[in-house]
Amino acid sequence: MKLLQNLKLKLNSNLNFVVNNRKLTARNFLLATGSVPAVPQIDGLQQTGFLTLSNIWQVLGSSQPPKNWVILGGTPQSVEIAQVLARLGYKVTFIVNSPYIIYPLDSEIAQLLQAQLEVDGIRVFTQTTVTQVRLIENKKWLQVGNTAMETDEILVAVAEKPFIESLNLAAVGVKYNSRSLLVNKKLQTTNPRIYACGDVIGGYNLPNIADYEAKIAIKNALFFPRDEINYQTIPWGILTQPMLAQVGLTERQAKNRYVKDEILVLRQYFKTLATAQLTDEFTGICKIIVHCNGEILGASIFGSEARELINIIALAMSEKIKIDKLANLSPVYSSFSEIVEKTASEWKKQRLEHSRAQDFWDSVFHFLRNWNS
């Protein structure tokens, strides 16, 4: 980030980058400048002072780090830091505006994650707004809803904004807003010769997603732009304990997109695994969202090795492998991979119950039609 600031990049109307008075020309350009913290408009926050994800480690590495923390905003990184601080013995309060600590999460999984954070000693406030911040006798005070709260330090992790201030993008027709550059499915900006990927186009700061975007953008920029981005089969995760990972649609998203009766929700708990009992890793759930035709629509895993396990389901989704194939897996015993096979096996039970229910209602409607006639 400092290097980019020192270079003071500028993009002129002829699509040339000027770096330290040196002009660089190309057929296409790729912007991957990253993002910087976005600061919420809270009365008194700027005057009181706060930390962001980019400078928190300087404070934690000091001889006397703050003991009492308030974290504003739910992102994968802020959740990870909250749990680390709590397990190191710091007092942590976590505040978000949304109903769940990380809104894109499956609601059931988000509630389990919140419960784990609370077990770790973190106070969690959801659907709560901080209206003002004040410095009183070297203590930082926040008005959190109807409650006044004292803390030693505030970590702001509400959102990120694109790092593009030194680029003259408006002059070459590149549109953007406060959160991201605007791109199409081919990762072209509103100037088709300029591509973008990573944090600069919004979303969470997740390396595997940025890597996926970079592959698409580079291929389109170097060759004919025909590849399109598809986040549906790209997994993402959070380094909590237990781990959390997700891919595709959540239960709520699937039921909003399809007819409710077409969706089956498969669940299995880690406590049923022999390896979980042997390693004392009982906490966990695997949840797979399936269409009634067997298509896997999404999955969420909260438990040990979740980041590894989600890759199996993501691969099945990308290759259009249906759920019955996962049910036929015979993973090495004993391993956490068994949770995928056990969850997929619920498909046959639910499908049978679904068919019986459908047959029952079909017979009822058939009887009523005949009765009326």
C-alpha positions in Angstrom: 0.0 0.0 0.0 2.8 2.4 0.9 4.5 1.6 -2.4 1.4 2.6 -4.4 1.1 5.8 -2.5 4.7 6.7 -3.2 4.3 6.0 -6.9 1.4 8.3 -7.2 -0.2 6.5 -10.2 -2.2 8.5 -12.7 -4.2 7.3 -15.6 -4.6 9.7 -18.5 -7.2 9.7 -21.3 -4.8 7.8 -23.7 -4.8 4.9 -21.2 -1.2 5.4 -20.1 -0.1 4.8 -16.6 2.3 7.5 -15.4 4.6 6.2 -12.6 7.2 8.6 -11.3 7.1 10.6 -14.6 7.5 7.4 -16.6 4.8 6.6 -19.1 3.6 2.9 -19.4 1.4 1.9 -22.2 -0.5 -1.4 -22.9 -3.5 -2.7 -24.8 -5.3 -3.6 -21.6 -4.8 -2.8 -17.9 -5.6 -4.8 -14.7 -6.3 -2.9 -11.5 -5.6 -4.9 -8.3 -4.8 -2.0 -5.9 -6.7 -3.5 -3.0 -8.7 -1.6 -0.4 -8.4 0.6 2.7 -10.7 0.7 5.7 -13.9 2.6 5.4 -14.6 4.7 8.5 -18.3 5.0 9.6 -19.8 8.4 10.2 -20.2 8.1 14.0 -20.3 11.3 16.1 -16.9 11.7 17.9 -15.2 8.7 16.4 -12.5 10.6 14.6 -11.7 12.8 17.5 -11.6 9.9 20.0 -9.4 7.7 17.8 -9.6 4.1 16.8 -7.7 1.2 15.2 -8.3 -0.6 11.9 -7.4 -4.1 10.7 -4.3 -2.6 9.1 -2.7 -1.2 12.2 -4.0 -3.3 15.1 -1.0 -5.5 15.3 1.3 -2.6 16.1 -0.7 -1.9 19.2 -1.0 -5.6 20.2 2.8 -5.9 19.8 3.4 -3.0 22.3 4.5 -3.6 25.9 1.1 -2.7 27.3 -1.7 -3.4 24.8 -5.3 -2.4 25.7 -7.1 -4.9 27.9 -10.7 -3.9 26.9 -11.8 -3.9 23.3 -14.9 -2.9 21.3 -15.0 -4.2 17.7 -17.3 -2.6 15.3 -18.4 -4.5 12.1 -18.7 -8.1 11.2 -16.1 -9.4 8.7 -14.2 -12.7 8.6 -11.1 -10.9 9.9 -12.9 -9.0 12.7 -14.5 -12.3 13.9 -11.1 -14.0 13.9 -9.4 -11.2 15.8 -12.3 -11.1 18.3 -11.9 -14.7 19.2 -8.1 -14.5 19.3 -8.3 -11.5 21.7 -10.8 -13.3 23.9 -8.8 -16.4 24.1 -5.7 -14.4 25.1 -7.6 -13.0 28.0 -8.7 -9.6 26.7 -12.3 -8.4 27.3 -14.0 -8.1 23.9 -17.4 -6.6 22.8 -18.5 -7.3 19.3 -21.1 -4.9 17.7 -22.8 -5.2 14.3 -25.8 -3.6 12.6 -27.0 -6.7 10.9 -29.1 -9.5 12.4 -26.1 -11.9 12.3 -22.4 -11.3 13.1 -21.6 -11.9 9.4 -24.6 -11.4 7.2 -23.8 -13.6 4.2 -23.6 -16.6 6.5 -26.3 -19.2 6.7 -28.5 -18.0 9.6 -28.3 -21.3 11.5 -24.5 -21.4 11.2 -24.2 -17.8 12.1 -26.1 -18.5 15.4 -23.8 -21.4 16.2 -20.8 -19.2 15.5 -22.2 -16.4 17.8 -22.8 -19.0 20.5 -19.2 -20.1 20.3 -17.9 -16.5 20.6 -20.1 -16.0 23.6 -18.7 -19.2 25.1 -15.3 -17.7 24.6 -16.4 -14.7 26.7 -17.2 -12.2 23.9 -20.2 -9.9 24.4 -22.1 -9.8 21.1 -24.6 -7.1 20.0 -26.5 -7.6 16.8 -28.8 -5.2 15.1 -27.2 -2.5 17.2 -26.0 1.0 16.2 -23.3 3.1 17.8 -24.5 6.6 17.7 -21.6 8.5 19.4 -18.1 8.1 20.8 -16.5 10.3 23.5 -13.1 10.4 25.3 -13.6 10.9 29.0 -10.7 10.8 31.5 -8.6 8.8 29.1 -11.3 6.2 28.6 -13.3 5.8 25.4 -17.1 5.8 25.8 -19.6 4.6 23.2 -23.3 5.1 23.1 -24.5 1.6 22.0 -28.2 1.7 21.5 -29.5 2.7 24.9 -26.3 1.7 26.7 -23.2 3.7 27.5 -20.1 1.5 27.2 -16.5 2.1 28.4 -13.5 0.6 26.6 -9.8 1.0 26.2 -9.7 0.7 22.4 -12.0 0.6 19.4 -11.4 -1.5 16.4 -13.3 -0.4 13.3 -13.9 -3.2 10.7 -17.2 -2.1 9.2 -16.2 -2.2 5.6 -13.5 -1.5 3.0 -13.3 1.0 0.2 -11.3 0.7 -3.0 -7.8 2.2 -2.9 -8.0 4.3 -6.1 -7.6 7.9 -4.9 -4.3 8.4 -6.8 -5.7 7.1 -10.1 -7.4 9.5 -12.5 -10.1 6.9 -13.3 -13.0 9.3 -14.0 -11.1 10.8 -16.9 -11.1 7.5 -18.7 -14.7 6.5 -18.0 -14.2 4.1 -15.1 -17.1 4.3 -12.7 -17.0 3.4 -9.0 -18.8 4.0 -5.8 -17.8 4.2 -2.2 -17.4 0.4 -1.9 -16.0 -0.8 -5.2 -15.1 -0.3 -8.8 -18.0 -1.3 -11.0 -17.2 -4.4 -13.2 -19.2 -6.8 -15.4 -19.1 -10.6 -15.2 -15.9 -10.6 -17.3 -14.3 -8.3 -14.7 -14.2 -5.4 -17.1 -14.8 -1.9 -15.7 -17.0 0.6 -17.5 -13.9 1.1 -19.7 -13.6 -2.3 -21.4 -9.9 -2.0 -21.7 -9.4 -1.8 -18.0 -10.0 -4.9 -15.8 -10.1 -5.1 -12.0 -10.0 -7.9 -9.4 -9.5 -8.4 -5.6 -10.6 -6.0 -2.9 -10.9 -3.1 -5.3 -14.1 -4.6 -6.7 -15.7 -5.1 -3.2 -16.4 -8.1 -1.1 -14.5 -9.5 1.7 -10.7 -9.6 1.8 -10.3 -13.4 1.1 -7.2 -14.6 -0.8 -8.8 -17.5 -2.6 -11.5 -15.3 -4.1 -9.0 -12.7 -5.2 -6.9 -15.4 -6.8 -9.9 -16.8 -8.7 -10.8 -13.3 -9.9 -7.2 -12.7 -11.0 -7.2 -15.8 -13.1 -10.4 -14.7 -14.9 -9.3 -11.1 -15.4 -5.8 -12.0 -16.6 -7.1 -14.5 -19.1 -9.6 -12.0 -20.5 -7.1 -9.2 -20.6 -4.5 -11.2 -22.4 -6.8 -13.0 -24.8 -10.4 -12.7 -26.0 -12.6 -11.7 -23.1 -15.1 -14.6 -22.9 -14.6 -16.1 -19.4 -17.2 -15.0 -16.9 -17.0 -14.9 -13.1 -19.1 -17.4 -11.2 -18.9 -17.2 -7.4 -21.5 -20.0 -7.0 -18.9 -22.7 -6.6 -16.1 -20.7 -4.9 -15.8 -21.6 -1.2 -14.8 -19.2 1.5 -14.0 -19.6 5.2 -13.2 -18.1 8.5 -10.3 -19.1 10.7 -12.2 -19.5 13.9 -12.2 -22.4 16.4 -14.1 -24.4 15.3 -13.5 -23.5 11.6 -16.3 -22.2 9.4 -16.6 -22.5 5.6 -19.4 -22.0 3.1 -20.1 -22.4 -0.6 -23.0 -21.6 -2.9 -26.5 -20.7 -1.6 -27.7 -20.6 2.0 -31.0 -22.1 3.0 -32.7 -18.7 2.9 -31.3 -17.8 -0.5 -32.2 -21.2 -2.0 -35.8 -20.9 -0.7 -36.1 -17.4 -2.1 -34.8 -18.5 -5.5 -36.8 -21.8 -5.9 -40.2 -23.1 -4.9 -39.9 -23.9 -1.2 -41.0 -27.6 -1.7 -38.2 -28.1 -4.2 -35.5 -27.5 -1.5 -34.2 -30.2 0.8 -31.9 -29.3 3.8 -29.5 -32.0 4.8 -27.8 -31.9 8.2 -25.4 -34.0 10.1 -23.5 -33.3 13.4 -19.9 -33.8 14.1 -20.6 -35.6 17.3 -21.7 -38.7 15.3 -18.1 -39.1 13.9 -15.7 -41.5 15.6 -12.8 -39.2 14.9 -14.7 -36.3 16.6 -15.1 -38.5 19.7 -11.4 -39.5 19.6 -10.1 -36.0 19.2 -12.7 -34.3 21.5 -13.9 -32.1 18.6 -17.7 -32.6 19.2 -18.8 -29.1 18.2 -19.8 -28.9 14.6 -22.5 -29.3 11.9 -22.5 -30.0 8.1 -25.4 -28.5 6.3 -26.0 -29.1 2.5 -28.8 -27.4 0.5 -30.1 -29.6 -2.3 -32.7 -29.3 -5.0 -35.2 -32.1 -5.2 -33.5 -33.3 -8.4 -30.3 -33.9 -6.5 -28.4 -30.8 -7.6 -26.2 -29.4 -4.8 -27.0 -25.7 -4.4 -24.8 -24.8 -1.4 -23.2 -26.0 1.8 -22.1 -24.6 5.2 -19.8 -26.4 7.6 -19.0 -25.3 11.1 -16.5 -27.7 12.7 -13.0 -29.1 12.7 -11.3 -29.1 9.2 -14.2 -27.2 7.7 -11.9 -25.4 5.3 -10.7 -28.7 3.9 -14.1 -30.4 3.8 -15.9 -27.6 2.0 -13.5 -28.1 -1.0 -15.0 -31.5 -1.6 -18.5 -30.1 -1.9 -17.3 -27.1 -4.0 -15.7 -29.5 -6.4 -18.9 -31.5 -6.7 -20.9 -28.4 -7.4 -18.4 -27.1 -10.0 -18.5 -30.5 -11.8 -22.3 -30.8 -11.5 -21.9 -34.0 -9.4 -25.2 -34.7 -7.7 -25.7 -35.4 -4.0 -26.3 -39.2 -4.4 -22.7 -39.5 -5.7 -21.4 -37.9 -2.5 -23.5 -40.4 -0.5 -21.6 -43.2 -2.2 -18.2 -42.0 -0.9 -16.2 -44.3 1.3 -13.8 -42.0 3.1 -10.8 -43.2 5.1 -11.8 -44.3 8.6 -11.7 -42.6 10.9 -11.6 -39.0 9.5 -13.7 -35.9 9.4 -14.4 -36.5 5.7 -17.1 -38.9 6.9 -19.3 -35.9 7.7 -19.7 -35.2 4.0 -20.8 -38.8 3.3 -23.1 -39.0 6.3 -24.8 -35.7 5.4 -25.2 -36.7 1.8 -26.8 -40.0 2.9 -29.6 -38.0 4.5 -30.7 -37.3 0.9 -32.2 -40.7 0.4 -34.2 -40.5 3.6 -35.6 -37.0 2.9 -36.2 -37.8 -0.7 -38.3 -40.8 0.3 -40.3 -38.8 2.9 -40.7 -36.0 0.3 -42.1 -38.5 -2.3 -44.5 -40.0 0.2 -45.8 -36.6 1.2 -46.2 -35.6 -2.4 -48.1 -38.9 -3.2 -50.4 -38.2 -0.2 -51.3 -34.7 -1.3 -51.7 -35.9 -4.9 -54.2 -38.5 -3.7 -56.0 -35.9 -1.6 -56.3 -33.5 -4.5 -57.4 -36.3 -6.8 -60.1 -37.4 -4.4 -61.4 -33.8 -4.1 -61.5 -33.3 -7.8 -63.5 -36.5 -8.2 -65.8 -35.5 -5.3 -66.6 -32.1 -6.8 -67.2 -33.7 -10.2 
